[in-house]
Amino acid sequence: SVGVIPAVGNISNIDLKGLSDHARKNLPPYAVPLFLRILPQMAVTATMKHQKVQLRKEGIDINVVKDALYWLHPETKTYEPFTEEAFRHVSSLKAKL
């Protein structure tokens, strides 16, 4: 299981390098989110609870996820777009996350 942060907003307003630096500096290594998913809005229930089940089901499969998806690249240590190639690499268990 890997961490995925759902974030609502516009990616142009997010400092990906600053976010990754802040997370790695202030969180223990096991708590640093490896994936960042940018949502246009967060789905909520009638009682205003976040609906996370669908996000969890979709995971990081870029064939399913239609939102912008970024990953903490193990070499550059910054969030970068999660591409088809990166998905294949992670899915084949060759990536050291």
C-alpha positions as a LaTeX table, in Angstrom:
\begin{tabular}{lrrr}
\hline
Residue & $x$ (\AA) & $y$ (\AA) & $z$ (\AA) \\
\hline
Ser1 & 0.00 & 0.00 & 0.00 \\
Val2 & 1.36 & 3.40 & $-0.98$ \\
Gly3 & 0.22 & 6.87 & $-0.04$ \\
Val4 & $-1.85$ & 8.89 & $-2.49$ \\
Ile5 & $-2.87$ & 12.45 & $-1.59$ \\
Pro6 & $-6.02$ & 13.73 & $-3.26$ \\
Ala7 & $-5.65$ & 17.50 & $-3.70$ \\
Val8 & $-8.36$ & 19.81 & $-4.97$ \\
Gly9 & $-7.35$ & 22.68 & $-7.19$ \\
Asn10 & $-5.30$ & 23.69 & $-10.17$ \\
Ile11 & $-1.87$ & 22.11 & $-10.62$ \\
Ser12 & $-0.46$ & 25.47 & $-11.72$ \\
Asn13 & $-1.07$ & 26.72 & $-8.15$ \\
Ile14 & 0.93 & 23.89 & $-6.55$ \\
Asp15 & 4.69 & 24.08 & $-6.04$ \\
Leu16 & 5.55 & 20.44 & $-6.61$ \\
Lys17 & 9.22 & 20.82 & $-5.66$ \\
Gly18 & 8.31 & 22.77 & $-2.52$ \\
Leu19 & 5.66 & 20.20 & $-1.58$ \\
Ser20 & 8.06 & 17.27 & $-1.96$ \\
Asp21 & 10.81 & 19.10 & $-0.04$ \\
His22 & 8.39 & 19.98 & 2.76 \\
Ala23 & 7.00 & 16.43 & 3.00 \\
Arg24 & 10.44 & 14.81 & 3.04 \\
Lys25 & 11.73 & 17.30 & 5.63 \\
Asn26 & 8.75 & 17.18 & 8.00 \\
Leu27 & 7.41 & 13.64 & 7.74 \\
Pro28 & 8.97 & 10.29 & 8.56 \\
Pro29 & 9.97 & 8.45 & 5.37 \\
Tyr30 & 7.09 & 5.97 & 5.61 \\
Ala31 & 4.56 & 8.84 & 5.76 \\
Val32 & 5.75 & 10.81 & 2.72 \\
Pro33 & 3.04 & 10.49 & 0.04 \\
Leu34 & 4.37 & 8.80 & $-3.06$ \\
Phe35 & 1.50 & 9.91 & $-5.29$ \\
Leu36 & $-0.46$ & 13.13 & $-5.71$ \\
Arg37 & $-3.83$ & 13.17 & $-7.46$ \\
Ile38 & $-5.25$ & 16.55 & $-8.49$ \\
Leu39 & $-9.05$ & 16.59 & $-8.37$ \\
Pro40 & $-11.36$ & 19.27 & $-9.80$ \\
Gln41 & $-13.47$ & 18.83 & $-6.64$ \\
Met42 & $-13.71$ & 16.35 & $-3.79$ \\
Ala43 & $-16.82$ & 14.16 & $-3.88$ \\
Val44 & $-18.74$ & 14.21 & $-0.60$ \\
Thr45 & $-21.71$ & 12.39 & 0.89 \\
Ala46 & $-24.96$ & 14.06 & 1.93 \\
Thr47 & $-23.43$ & 14.48 & 5.41 \\
Met48 & $-20.32$ & 16.16 & 3.94 \\
Lys49 & $-17.93$ & 13.22 & 4.46 \\
His50 & $-15.27$ & 12.70 & 1.80 \\
Gln51 & $-15.98$ & 9.81 & $-0.54$ \\
Lys52 & $-12.67$ & 7.94 & $-0.61$ \\
Val53 & $-13.80$ & 4.46 & $-1.63$ \\
Gln54 & $-13.82$ & 5.20 & $-5.38$ \\
Leu55 & $-10.40$ & 6.89 & $-5.17$ \\
Arg56 & $-9.03$ & 3.86 & $-3.35$ \\
Lys57 & $-10.51$ & 1.47 & $-5.95$ \\
Glu58 & $-8.93$ & 3.42 & $-8.83$ \\
Gly59 & $-5.56$ & 3.57 & $-7.10$ \\
Ile60 & $-2.75$ & 4.71 & $-9.43$ \\
Asp61 & $-3.88$ & 2.93 & $-12.58$ \\
Ile62 & $-3.53$ & 5.64 & $-15.23$ \\
Asn63 & $-5.85$ & 3.65 & $-17.49$ \\
Val64 & $-8.61$ & 4.28 & $-14.93$ \\
Val65 & $-7.68$ & 7.57 & $-13.28$ \\
Lys66 & $-8.72$ & 10.54 & $-15.40$ \\
Asp67 & $-7.38$ & 13.22 & $-13.03$ \\
Ala68 & $-3.83$ & 14.57 & $-13.10$ \\
Leu69 & $-1.58$ & 12.10 & $-11.29$ \\
Tyr70 & 1.96 & 12.79 & $-10.07$ \\
Trp71 & 4.50 & 10.59 & $-8.34$ \\
Leu72 & 7.49 & 11.27 & $-6.14$ \\
His73 & 10.20 & 10.23 & $-8.57$ \\
Pro74 & 12.77 & 8.15 & $-6.67$ \\
Glu75 & 15.73 & 9.73 & $-8.47$ \\
Thr76 & 14.75 & 13.41 & $-8.63$ \\
Lys77 & 12.91 & 13.38 & $-5.27$ \\
Thr78 & 10.21 & 15.67 & $-6.65$ \\
Tyr79 & 6.65 & 15.14 & $-7.84$ \\
Glu80 & 6.54 & 14.55 & $-11.59$ \\
Pro81 & 3.71 & 13.54 & $-13.95$ \\
Phe82 & 2.94 & 9.84 & $-13.62$ \\
Thr83 & 3.30 & 8.53 & $-17.17$ \\
Glu84 & 2.42 & 5.25 & $-18.86$ \\
Glu85 & 6.10 & 4.29 & $-18.73$ \\
Ala86 & 6.32 & 5.05 & $-15.00$ \\
Phe87 & 3.12 & 3.06 & $-14.41$ \\
Arg88 & 4.58 & 0.03 & $-16.21$ \\
His89 & 7.81 & 0.41 & $-14.24$ \\
Val90 & 5.98 & 0.57 & $-10.90$ \\
Ser91 & 3.56 & $-2.21$ & $-11.88$ \\
Ser92 & 6.42 & $-4.53$ & $-12.77$ \\
Leu93 & 7.83 & $-4.03$ & $-9.26$ \\
Lys94 & 11.15 & $-2.80$ & $-10.69$ \\
Ala95 & 10.81 & 0.67 & $-9.20$ \\
Lys96 & 12.27 & 1.27 & $-5.79$ \\
Leu97 & 9.74 & 3.57 & $-4.18$ \\
\hline
\end{tabular}
